[in-house]
Amino acid sequence: MGGGPHDEGGGGGAEEEEDGEEDDSDGAKRRRKQQEQQQHRSWAELQRRREAKWLDMLDHWDAFMMRNYKKVR
C-alpha cells in the first residue's frame, strides 16, 4: 500500500544490475566476469614470472653476460 521506496517493482524477466548490464538466466554475465578475472590472474602471473626472471638475471649479471652477451647486446 503506498508506493514507498522499499516496494518491489512488478516487472518480471531479466534484472538490471547496478553496472547497467542485464543478468540473464543462463549466467552469461557470471561466466564473463569469471573469464575476466582469470585473464587478470593470468596477466598478473605472467608479470610476476617476468619480474622474477629479471631479478635472477640481475643477481647473476656477470655470469649471465658471459653466457648471453650477444642476446643482451
Secondary structure, DSSP 4 states (H G I P E B T S, - for coil): ----TTPPP---SPEEPTTS-EE-TT-HHHHHHHHHHHHHHHHHHHHHHHHHHHHHHHHTHHHHHHHHHHHH-
